[in-house]
């Protein structure tokens, strides 16, 4: 079957670094994406990894290891505005290239 | 360059009425996706359409729910004879292609069934 696992909640301190992990099980992996969603808002695209390694975009980085079926989102210099839910999603070739979504990780940032 | 536009933002319906949700994709995007989200939960895929065609409706209940994406005009998600359990946020997203392009989401329609 297809499934994604990510922690339901992570707490961190303002200014710190936090890593949100995502493990997946799919039959036709095509790429791993990360989306951010603030309460009451729309999900917004953060990053996409199709190949192994680290992709950096400002304070956010995303990593993928296809051999381990594992990825993570790294957020540095945390700001209060980063408090949101973060979703990993895998594109699956065997499902019309649909995005298979994780249940989301709620990031709580304390001052 | 307008993003994905959804309307209405909030919709209240009584049990048994019909709900009609509209979505205009980003300019140049021909792939549209509908998702449903309950509070404190993740996104549940409902249907994927590409201009005039339903590509994948595996996440959509077979009864009462339908979707279309006509050649002209917005994509419509229609829920007939709504029940309280249909209350949720419904998000539409669009993308440029089905392989690598990220999804761009609208602000959603919050449906409340009384």
HADDOCK unambig.tbl for C-alpha pairs under 7 A between the chains (distance, minus, plus):
assign (segid A and resid 41 and name CA) (segid B and resid 107 and name CA) 6.25 0.50 0.50
assign (segid A and resid 42 and name CA) (segid B and resid 105 and name CA) 6.07 0.50 0.50
assign (segid A and resid 42 and name CA) (segid B and resid 106 and name CA) 6.28 0.50 0.50
assign (segid A and resid 42 and name CA) (segid B and resid 107 and name CA) 4.94 0.50 0.50
assign (segid A and resid 42 and name CA) (segid B and resid 108 and name CA) 6.73 0.50 0.50
assign (segid A and resid 43 and name CA) (segid B and resid 105 and name CA) 6.19 0.50 0.50
assign (segid A and resid 44 and name CA) (segid B and resid 104 and name CA) 6.80 0.50 0.50
assign (segid A and resid 44 and name CA) (segid B and resid 105 and name CA) 6.77 0.50 0.50
assign (segid A and resid 45 and name CA) (segid B and resid 102 and name CA) 6.53 0.50 0.50
assign (segid A and resid 45 and name CA) (segid B and resid 103 and name CA) 6.90 0.50 0.50
assign (segid A and resid 97 and name CA) (segid B and resid 98 and name CA) 6.36 0.50 0.50
assign (segid A and resid 97 and name CA) (segid B and resid 99 and name CA) 6.12 0.50 0.50
assign (segid A and resid 101 and name CA) (segid B and resid 43 and name CA) 6.83 0.50 0.50
assign (segid A and resid 102 and name CA) (segid B and resid 42 and name CA) 6.91 0.50 0.50
assign (segid A and resid 103 and name CA) (segid B and resid 41 and name CA) 6.41 0.50 0.50
assign (segid A and resid 103 and name CA) (segid B and resid 42 and name CA) 4.50 0.50 0.50
assign (segid A and resid 104 and name CA) (segid B and resid 42 and name CA) 5.84 0.50 0.50
